Amino acid sequence: MSVKPEEELKKEWEREQAELKEMLQVGDTEDWQRSPGFAGLERVGGVDLSFIKGDDVNACAQLVVLSYPDMKLLYQDSQMVALDAPYVAGFLAFRETPSLLQALRRLEETQPTLMPQVVFVDGNGLFHYREFGLACHLGVLSDLPCVGVAKNLLQVQGVVRDEEHLSQINVLQKGGDTFSLTSESGRVLGKALRSSDSSTKPVYVSVGHRISLDTAVRLTHACCRYRVPEPIRQADMLSREYLRKHFPSAGSQTQDGGQR
């Protein structure tokens, strides 16, 4: 199979992103989202991919479903996958979405009563070069509410890790405190959230699909026992555990898939 030149591939993917973006919903669509205590929310999902260090093709695609609000594991699916699409900065969704979407569809086919009512994605949503990151891509294709939560700042649309950004982080005094991630055009694309009292390093929350930013931030904080929301944290731990168990020669040398 011939591989398309990167510039040709990027143009094709940009067109596909633009088409998918037409279907994006950025407001609350569910009754539980409008409830101060998220009444009616019972199942939260988390997805992640982990790689053996040095191998950027074969990965463990992980889906977990936890109960809300007690964060008990209801379902997990660990699956080794081979990523067909090359890594191109800003287009990681084209590498990772297919396998994550397959995991959600497997669940829907086998145990539909455990389908999550919202999915946390280890990556960005609207806070992206073209305002359509992995959380948006997966959200639109699955038609599930999705929240993007990134552990590291994607420096994009004028948002940079400069002295001003660091000073804003220092102002976050307690869990739940936030500041907006505002583009050069003045649009708020996400929020930096101090997710717990014990962690001073924020996470970066943005809308994926079918949820508002304020609700996404509030829900992320509600799902945090530590710095990273529990659905993503458990998906990450279980995927790494799967790799260590099935590829012992790799030891503990596992890695994330990059900036999503």
C-alpha atoms as a printed R data frame, in Angstrom:
    type eleno elety resid chain resno       x      y      z
1   ATOM     1    CA   MET     A     1   0.000  0.000  0.000
2   ATOM     2    CA   SER     A     2   1.477  3.331 -1.024
3   ATOM     3    CA   VAL     A     3   1.771  6.081  1.571
4   ATOM     4    CA   LYS     A     4   0.510  9.513  0.584
5   ATOM     5    CA   PRO     A     5   2.910 12.458  0.905
6   ATOM     6    CA   GLU     A     6   2.420 14.270  4.216
7   ATOM     7    CA   GLU     A     7   1.197 17.532  2.647
8   ATOM     8    CA   GLU     A     8  -1.419 15.678  0.599
9   ATOM     9    CA   LEU     A     9  -2.491 13.731  3.673
10  ATOM    10    CA   LYS     A    10  -2.777 16.893  5.769
11  ATOM    11    CA   LYS     A    11  -5.031 18.549  3.184
12  ATOM    12    CA   GLU     A    12  -7.242 15.466  3.050
13  ATOM    13    CA   TRP     A    13  -7.462 15.323  6.844
14  ATOM    14    CA   GLU     A    14  -8.188 19.050  7.100
15  ATOM    15    CA   ARG     A    15 -11.145 18.585  4.757
16  ATOM    16    CA   GLU     A    16 -12.415 15.644  6.812
17  ATOM    17    CA   GLN     A    17 -12.005 17.581 10.051
18  ATOM    18    CA   ALA     A    18 -13.963 20.501  8.598
19  ATOM    19    CA   GLU     A    19 -16.817 18.161  7.620
20  ATOM    20    CA   LEU     A    20 -16.914 16.526 11.047
21  ATOM    21    CA   LYS     A    21 -16.742 19.932 12.737
22  ATOM    22    CA   GLU     A    22 -20.098 20.807 11.140
23  ATOM    23    CA   MET     A    23 -21.661 18.140 13.390
24  ATOM    24    CA   LEU     A    24 -19.994 19.363 16.587
25  ATOM    25    CA   GLN     A    25 -22.263 20.397 19.489
26  ATOM    26    CA   VAL     A    26 -20.642 22.529 22.165
27  ATOM    27    CA   GLY     A    27 -23.499 22.960 24.649
28  ATOM    28    CA   ASP     A    28 -25.163 20.784 27.273
29  ATOM    29    CA   THR     A    29 -27.550 18.267 25.719
30  ATOM    30    CA   GLU     A    30 -28.411 16.030 28.710
31  ATOM    31    CA   ASP     A    31 -30.549 16.695 31.786
32  ATOM    32    CA   TRP     A    32 -27.818 15.443 34.148
33  ATOM    33    CA   GLN     A    33 -25.440 18.096 32.817
34  ATOM    34    CA   ARG     A    34 -27.748 20.853 34.028
35  ATOM    35    CA   SER     A    35 -28.072 19.424 37.551
36  ATOM    36    CA   PRO     A    36 -25.845 20.976 40.256
37  ATOM    37    CA   GLY     A    37 -25.052 17.464 41.536
38  ATOM    38    CA   PHE     A    38 -25.210 15.723 38.149
39  ATOM    39    CA   ALA     A    39 -28.383 13.875 39.157
40  ATOM    40    CA   GLY     A    40 -28.987 11.021 36.712
41  ATOM    41    CA   LEU     A    41 -25.311 10.524 35.861
42  ATOM    42    CA   GLU     A    42 -24.346  6.930 36.695
43  ATOM    43    CA   ARG     A    43 -21.555  5.909 34.283
44  ATOM    44    CA   VAL     A    44 -18.443  7.795 33.185
45  ATOM    45    CA   GLY     A    45 -15.990  6.463 30.632
46  ATOM    46    CA   GLY     A    46 -12.307  7.006 30.053
47  ATOM    47    CA   VAL     A    47 -10.083  6.160 27.079
48  ATOM    48    CA   ASP     A    48  -6.349  6.133 26.545
49  ATOM    49    CA   LEU     A    49  -3.624  4.559 24.407
50  ATOM    50    CA   SER     A    50  -0.277  3.381 25.726
51  ATOM    51    CA   PHE     A    51   2.741  2.324 23.692
52  ATOM    52    CA   ILE     A    52   5.785  0.219 24.426
53  ATOM    53    CA   LYS     A    53   8.704  2.617 24.446
54  ATOM    54    CA   GLY     A    54  10.298  2.751 21.010
55  ATOM    55    CA   ASP     A    55   7.252  1.327 19.195
56  ATOM    56    CA   ASP     A    56   4.958  3.999 17.726
57  ATOM    57    CA   VAL     A    57   2.738  1.573 15.792
58  ATOM    58    CA   ASN     A    58   1.511 -1.060 18.249
59  ATOM    59    CA   ALA     A    59  -0.492  0.209 21.199
60  ATOM    60    CA   CYS     A    60  -2.894 -0.873 23.905
61  ATOM    61    CA   ALA     A    61  -6.248  0.848 23.381
62  ATOM    62    CA   GLN     A    62  -8.043  1.078 26.702
63  ATOM    63    CA   LEU     A    63 -11.661  1.793 27.631
64  ATOM    64    CA   VAL     A    64 -12.940  1.897 31.184
65  ATOM    65    CA   VAL     A    65 -16.391  2.639 32.545
66  ATOM    66    CA   LEU     A    66 -16.687  3.753 36.162
67  ATOM    67    CA   SER     A    67 -19.713  4.304 38.351
68  ATOM    68    CA   TYR     A    68 -20.523  7.865 39.314
69  ATOM    69    CA   PRO     A    69 -19.976  9.308 41.852
70  ATOM    70    CA   ASP     A    70 -18.064  6.522 43.646
71  ATOM    71    CA   MET     A    71 -15.681  5.733 40.745
72  ATOM    72    CA   LYS     A    72 -15.940  1.936 40.962
73  ATOM    73    CA   LEU     A    73 -14.771  0.003 37.902
74  ATOM    74    CA   LEU     A    74 -17.776 -1.405 36.019
75  ATOM    75    CA   TYR     A    75 -16.108 -2.406 32.754
76  ATOM    76    CA   GLN     A    76 -12.715 -2.503 31.112
77  ATOM    77    CA   ASP     A    77 -11.476 -3.405 27.645
78  ATOM    78    CA   SER     A    78  -7.761 -3.683 26.806
79  ATOM    79    CA   GLN     A    79  -6.975 -4.381 23.158
80  ATOM    80    CA   MET     A    80  -3.703 -4.402 21.242
81  ATOM    81    CA   VAL     A    81  -4.065 -2.424 18.025
82  ATOM    82    CA   ALA     A    82  -1.799 -1.479 15.126
83  ATOM    83    CA   LEU     A    83  -2.122  2.173 14.152
84  ATOM    84    CA   ASP     A    84  -2.251  2.571 10.373
85  ATOM    85    CA   ALA     A    85  -2.078  6.356 10.089
86  ATOM    86    CA   PRO     A    86   1.290  8.096 10.436
87  ATOM    87    CA   TYR     A    87   1.954 10.576 13.212
88  ATOM    88    CA   VAL     A    88   1.393 14.125 11.977
89  ATOM    89    CA   ALA     A    89   1.349 16.946 14.544
90  ATOM    90    CA   GLY     A    90  -2.161 18.308 14.999
91  ATOM    91    CA   PHE     A    91  -3.785 15.246 13.418
92  ATOM    92    CA   LEU     A    92  -3.276 12.621 16.105
93  ATOM    93    CA   ALA     A    93  -7.016 11.906 16.136
94  ATOM    94    CA   PHE     A    94  -6.676 10.152 12.790
95  ATOM    95    CA   ARG     A    95  -4.245  7.692 14.401
96  ATOM    96    CA   GLU     A    96  -6.083  7.095 17.636
97  ATOM    97    CA   THR     A    97  -9.827  7.554 17.126
98  ATOM    98    CA   PRO     A    98 -10.490  4.356 15.103
99  ATOM    99    CA   SER     A    99  -9.313  1.986 17.854
100 ATOM   100    CA   LEU     A   100 -11.038  3.957 20.626
101 ATOM   101    CA   LEU     A   101 -14.242  4.042 18.625
102 ATOM   102    CA   GLN     A   102 -14.023  0.270 18.116
103 ATOM   103    CA   ALA     A   103 -13.767 -0.204 21.885
104 ATOM   104    CA   LEU     A   104 -16.941  1.819 22.434
105 ATOM   105    CA   ARG     A   105 -18.748 -0.133 19.723
106 ATOM   106    CA   ARG     A   106 -17.671 -3.460 21.230
107 ATOM   107    CA   LEU     A   107 -19.204 -2.367 24.514
108 ATOM   108    CA   GLU     A   108 -22.398 -1.213 22.815
109 ATOM   109    CA   GLU     A   109 -22.736 -4.594 21.096
110 ATOM   110    CA   THR     A   110 -21.954 -6.760 24.125
111 ATOM   111    CA   GLN     A   111 -23.134 -4.834 27.199
112 ATOM   112    CA   PRO     A   112 -25.168 -1.818 26.081
113 ATOM   113    CA   THR     A   113 -26.446 -1.150 29.612
114 ATOM   114    CA   LEU     A   114 -22.875 -0.215 30.594
115 ATOM   115    CA   MET     A   115 -22.383  2.402 27.882
116 ATOM   116    CA   PRO     A   116 -20.910  5.562 29.438
117 ATOM   117    CA   GLN     A   117 -23.019  8.707 29.522
118 ATOM   118    CA   VAL     A   118 -19.885 10.801 29.052
119 ATOM   119    CA   VAL     A   119 -16.343  9.932 27.963
120 ATOM   120    CA   PHE     A   120 -13.156 11.524 29.283
121 ATOM   121    CA   VAL     A   121 -10.414 11.656 26.667
122 ATOM   122    CA   ASP     A   122  -6.719 11.962 27.454
123 ATOM   123    CA   GLY     A   123  -6.197 14.883 25.087
124 ATOM   124    CA   ASN     A   124  -7.706 18.078 23.761
125 ATOM   125    CA   GLY     A   125 -11.072 19.006 22.316
126 ATOM   126    CA   LEU     A   126 -11.718 22.555 21.103
127 ATOM   127    CA   PHE     A   127  -8.343 23.602 22.483
128 ATOM   128    CA   HIS     A   128  -6.598 22.634 19.260
129 ATOM   129    CA   TYR     A   129  -4.974 24.126 16.144
130 ATOM   130    CA   ARG     A   130  -8.240 23.953 14.174
131 ATOM   131    CA   GLU     A   131 -10.525 23.658 17.225
132 ATOM   132    CA   PHE     A   132 -11.125 19.959 16.616
133 ATOM   133    CA   GLY     A   133  -8.889 17.721 18.681
134 ATOM   134    CA   LEU     A   134  -9.149 14.052 19.628
135 ATOM   135    CA   ALA     A   135 -12.031 14.582 22.091
136 ATOM   136    CA   CYS     A   136 -14.092 16.333 19.398
137 ATOM   137    CA   HIS     A   137 -13.262 13.697 16.787
138 ATOM   138    CA   LEU     A   138 -14.244 10.798 19.057
139 ATOM   139    CA   GLY     A   139 -17.288 12.656 20.365
140 ATOM   140    CA   VAL     A   140 -18.764 13.387 16.946
141 ATOM   141    CA   LEU     A   141 -18.136  9.871 15.603
142 ATOM   142    CA   SER     A   142 -19.497  8.159 18.734
143 ATOM   143    CA   ASP     A   143 -22.215 10.788 19.306
144 ATOM   144    CA   LEU     A   144 -21.414 10.674 23.020
145 ATOM   145    CA   PRO     A   145 -20.711 13.638 25.293
146 ATOM   146    CA   CYS     A   146 -16.920 13.938 25.499
147 ATOM   147    CA   VAL     A   147 -14.517 15.970 27.604
148 ATOM   148    CA   GLY     A   148 -10.892 16.561 26.651
149 ATOM   149    CA   VAL     A   149  -8.447 16.664 29.570
150 ATOM   150    CA   ALA     A   150  -4.771 17.209 28.723
151 ATOM   151    CA   LYS     A   151  -1.958 16.892 31.241
152 ATOM   152    CA   ASN     A   152   0.311 19.256 29.310
153 ATOM   153    CA   LEU     A   153  -0.385 22.605 27.678
154 ATOM   154    CA   LEU     A   154  -0.778 22.532 23.913
155 ATOM   155    CA   GLN     A   155   0.766 25.847 22.833
156 ATOM   156    CA   VAL     A   156  -1.714 26.918 20.210
157 ATOM   157    CA   GLN     A   157  -3.624 29.973 18.945
158 ATOM   158    CA   GLY     A   158  -1.549 32.366 21.017
159 ATOM   159    CA   VAL     A   159  -1.776 30.416 24.279
160 ATOM   160    CA   VAL     A   160   1.820 29.791 25.373
161 ATOM   161    CA   ARG     A   161   3.614 28.656 28.507
162 ATOM   162    CA   ASP     A   162   5.108 32.043 29.273
163 ATOM   163    CA   GLU     A   163   5.548 34.070 32.463
164 ATOM   164    CA   GLU     A   164   1.940 35.250 32.355
165 ATOM   165    CA   HIS     A   165   0.670 31.672 32.072
166 ATOM   166    CA   LEU     A   166   2.863 30.546 34.958
167 ATOM   167    CA   SER     A   167   1.674 33.457 37.098
168 ATOM   168    CA   GLN     A   168  -1.937 32.476 36.397
169 ATOM   169    CA   ILE     A   169  -1.140 28.935 37.564
170 ATOM   170    CA   ASN     A   170   0.299 30.348 40.799
171 ATOM   171    CA   VAL     A   171  -2.977 32.155 41.475
172 ATOM   172    CA   LEU     A   172  -4.901 28.853 41.522
173 ATOM   173    CA   GLN     A   173  -5.180 28.375 45.289
174 ATOM   174    CA   LYS     A   174  -7.412 25.319 45.703
175 ATOM   175    CA   GLY     A   175  -9.068 22.455 43.865
176 ATOM   176    CA   GLY     A   176 -11.715 23.770 41.483
177 ATOM   177    CA   ASP     A   177  -9.963 27.069 40.720
178 ATOM   178    CA   THR     A   178  -9.603 27.841 37.015
179 ATOM   179    CA   PHE     A   179  -8.493 30.370 34.442
180 ATOM   180    CA   SER     A   180  -9.508 30.617 30.801
181 ATOM   181    CA   LEU     A   181  -7.399 29.593 27.810
182 ATOM   182    CA   THR     A   182  -8.170 32.431 25.405
183 ATOM   183    CA   SER     A   183  -7.062 32.477 21.775
184 ATOM   184    CA   GLU     A   184  -5.619 35.473 19.960
185 ATOM   185    CA   SER     A   185  -9.095 36.070 18.503
186 ATOM   186    CA   GLY     A   186 -10.553 36.343 22.012
187 ATOM   187    CA   ARG     A   187 -12.370 32.998 21.996
188 ATOM   188    CA   VAL     A   188 -12.197 30.888 25.154
189 ATOM   189    CA   LEU     A   189 -11.090 27.442 23.965
190 ATOM   190    CA   GLY     A   190 -10.721 25.756 27.346
191 ATOM   191    CA   LYS     A   191  -9.760 26.229 30.959
192 ATOM   192    CA   ALA     A   192  -6.803 25.389 33.135
193 ATOM   193    CA   LEU     A   193  -8.132 23.612 36.225
194 ATOM   194    CA   ARG     A   194  -6.450 22.987 39.539
195 ATOM   195    CA   SER     A   195  -8.066 19.617 39.961
196 ATOM   196    CA   SER     A   196  -7.176 18.910 43.591
197 ATOM   197    CA   ASP     A   197  -5.908 20.722 46.666
198 ATOM   198    CA   SER     A   198  -2.822 18.507 46.758
199 ATOM   199    CA   SER     A   199  -1.644 19.131 43.165
200 ATOM   200    CA   THR     A   200  -0.495 22.585 42.117
201 ATOM   201    CA   LYS     A   201  -0.011 21.570 38.474
202 ATOM   202    CA   PRO     A   202  -3.252 22.102 36.513
203 ATOM   203    CA   VAL     A   203  -4.916 20.017 33.841
204 ATOM   204    CA   TYR     A   204  -6.292 21.578 30.674
205 ATOM   205    CA   VAL     A   205  -9.999 20.985 30.047
206 ATOM   206    CA   SER     A   206 -11.827 21.604 26.789
207 ATOM   207    CA   VAL     A   207 -15.141 20.644 25.221
208 ATOM   208    CA   GLY     A   208 -15.184 17.498 23.139
209 ATOM   209    CA   HIS     A   209 -18.835 17.163 22.127
210 ATOM   210    CA   ARG     A   210 -22.333 17.631 23.560
211 ATOM   211    CA   ILE     A   211 -21.258 19.435 26.727
212 ATOM   212    CA   SER     A   212 -20.536 23.031 27.724
213 ATOM   213    CA   LEU     A   213 -17.142 24.161 28.963
214 ATOM   214    CA   ASP     A   214 -18.419 25.088 32.440
215 ATOM   215    CA   THR     A   215 -20.065 21.680 32.829
216 ATOM   216    CA   ALA     A   216 -16.959 19.918 31.507
217 ATOM   217    CA   VAL     A   217 -14.787 21.704 34.078
218 ATOM   218    CA   ARG     A   218 -17.222 21.052 36.920
219 ATOM   219    CA   LEU     A   219 -17.491 17.362 36.020
220 ATOM   220    CA   THR     A   220 -13.728 16.976 35.637
221 ATOM   221    CA   HIS     A   221 -13.212 18.362 39.131
222 ATOM   222    CA   ALA     A   222 -15.945 16.081 40.513
223 ATOM   223    CA   CYS     A   223 -14.172 13.033 39.026
224 ATOM   224    CA   CYS     A   224 -10.727 13.872 40.414
225 ATOM   225    CA   ARG     A   225  -9.305 12.023 43.398
226 ATOM   226    CA   TYR     A   226  -5.823 13.022 42.312
227 ATOM   227    CA   ARG     A   227  -4.602 15.418 39.620
228 ATOM   228    CA   VAL     A   228  -6.030 13.500 36.631
229 ATOM   229    CA   PRO     A   229  -9.752 12.593 36.517
230 ATOM   230    CA   GLU     A   230 -10.292  9.010 37.606
231 ATOM   231    CA   PRO     A   231 -11.616  7.647 34.275
232 ATOM   232    CA   ILE     A   232  -8.438  8.746 32.460
233 ATOM   233    CA   ARG     A   233  -6.159  7.776 35.345
234 ATOM   234    CA   GLN     A   234  -7.575  4.241 35.487
235 ATOM   235    CA   ALA     A   235  -7.510  3.859 31.694
236 ATOM   236    CA   ASP     A   236  -3.848  4.869 31.715
237 ATOM   237    CA   MET     A   237  -2.951  2.519 34.572
238 ATOM   238    CA   LEU     A   238  -4.781 -0.473 33.087
239 ATOM   239    CA   SER     A   239  -3.307 -0.002 29.612
240 ATOM   240    CA   ARG     A   240   0.224  0.185 31.021
241 ATOM   241    CA   GLU     A   241  -0.464 -2.840 33.226
242 ATOM   242    CA   TYR     A   242  -1.641 -4.772 30.152
243 ATOM   243    CA   LEU     A   243   1.570 -3.966 28.277
244 ATOM   244    CA   ARG     A   244   3.771 -4.959 31.218
245 ATOM   245    CA   LYS     A   245   1.899 -8.261 31.566
246 ATOM   246    CA   HIS     A   246   1.880 -9.213 27.882
247 ATOM   247    CA   PHE     A   247   5.236 -7.714 26.862
248 ATOM   248    CA   PRO     A   248   7.462 -8.378 29.896
249 ATOM   249    CA   SER     A   249  10.647 -7.942 27.858
250 ATOM   250    CA   ALA     A   250   9.740 -4.269 27.592
251 ATOM   251    CA   GLY     A   251   9.748 -4.015 31.394
252 ATOM   252    CA   SER     A   252   8.081 -0.826 32.584
253 ATOM   253    CA   GLN     A   253   9.115  1.109 29.468
254 ATOM   254    CA   THR     A   254   5.748  2.408 28.342
255 ATOM   255    CA   GLN     A   255   4.752  5.792 26.996
256 ATOM   256    CA   ASP     A   256   1.767  7.906 25.979
257 ATOM   257    CA   GLY     A   257   0.955  8.578 22.358
258 ATOM   258    CA   GLY     A   258   1.879 12.261 22.415
259 ATOM   259    CA   GLN     A   259   0.043 15.564 22.539
260 ATOM   260    CA   ARG     A   260  -3.544 14.873 21.576
